[in-house]
């Protein structure tokens, strides 16, 4: 099964589930659309079009070059870890760990390059968003008081 | 005409007062900065500065807030072109042609054309506001829920034809966008839909967060999976003159700029989604009338120039319904209206009579503000292009940080961080399968508008859909939407008829 067919079937499943969740909200109420009508129509449209994509013969999609799946998985793990780490460690520390980790272990840069870039980006993002724009970035373990 | 000219000159005297010049400069500089940095956006910035605006004269206050709004339209395309990270909805279209141009080492030409197209449209639209605005203002009144529904349906058919790949895939993405737009509390009944008990989902998903995830984070993953080194994005020379658009670029862009300006101005007058639709309506129009539509999506400068001029013209035009009728055309204009009300000034048909200095001062300040923006933005092109010298191994973490912190900054919510990353992963999967994400995002933007107006229209029609065929404006939009839908099919059938190719 191609990636396109698999994605189309996933979308069709989402459409099917969304339509069944929309039904209990009601489709029509006292001569006017109820809250479930619009989501139901959108879900059915998704279901029909996705199934159409899945069964169409001329929908094959070819990639330009083969993907490096190991590198991709490493990046995906780093990104997912960053989303969790930012809550507990705060933006600065999570940024340092993310950038240093990516550059050292995925991009194979030297420790000095990785740490310089990591600290530089962490300080820059803190300066722009927290100090200049007044966004209260999560401080995590660095929170004082 | 002569009256308008005399009034505009009087307005120029107001706008040239040192205090007004200063606030105009602060407004446009701040607008450019928040446009460049993904996240915060003009609505939040204008809201944050509302308390400051109360402390200054009403004219200066509107000049400041308006400057932030149209200044952000200039800056908004920068991150889209350089990193494929649209900071706000209007910049999504800039990714489609601007980013491929940057990938080909032509970021300077893209940024330059975006700035010049914005400037030309900004000046032309401001003059149109001065000379035609008051007489065009009544257009906004002709648009009730029925007409707006038809307009948004037309917008959806455009959304389906904006992306690459087969139409059916684009419609699947449109359906997905519409479905995502229904997440949250239904505004009419107060019932929660698809929130699964999560309080963060009650307000629905944020378009900027989705845009950053779908375009920015997915691009990081696309960069990550490459075995080969990415193509060089480094320009041949970093002299400003060499970076700016060439004569050929101008030749290809002048007509799209003119068309984009007219389209943006007319759609900008319409409350509720007009300005939003303008940039991708211009993109679709340019793609349709191009002799080489196959170049679109691969760095066609006319696909950047048209939408950039359209969104700037729309930004200027959206002041017309506010100043002449007291109707806010979009959320930012609504916040600016709040600023006027806090000064005790009620925007509406009497404003131009009771406060001519304010009306004409604000209009004239837009001319000066646009001039300031071009002076401010063109020298910055060199600086922005130099940013592409950042090595590819560092670019991916930079884009990721921009997206994550930008998403957090919108609502100061860690939930948005999860959404930006999750949408990035999903978008990566869809892109790898051959789905284009632009239709999804545009349908998401239009979905809530469509539902709100459709339901109001149905209530007006006592539950009968026939009501949408009773208004001439609605009928016209639905007819154009049907044509947009059917034309490719008709063209395909015509090609299949023997002898039609000769």
Interface residues (C-beta under 8 A of the other chain):
Chain A: X2 X3 X4 X6 X7 X8 X11 X14 X15 X18 X21 X22 X25 X28 X31 X32 X33 X34 X35 X36 X38 X39 X42 X43 X45 X46 X49 X50 X52 X53 X56 X58 X59 X61 X63 X65 X66 X67 X68 X69 X71 X72 X74 X75 X76 X79 X80 X82 X83 X86 X87 X91 X95 X98 X99 X102 X103 X106 X107 X109 X117 X121 X125 X128 X129 X133 X134 X135 X136 X137 X138
Chain B: X34 X37 X39 X40 X48 X165 X166 X168 X169 X171 X172 X174 X175 X176 X178 X179 X181 X182 X186 X188 X189 X191 X193 X194 X217 X220 X221 X224 X225 X226 X227 X228 X393 X394 X396 X397 X398 X400 X401 X404 X405 X408 X409 X412 X414 X417 X418 X421 X424 X425 X429 X430 X432 X433 X434 X435 X447 X450 X451 X454 X455 X458 X459 X462 X463
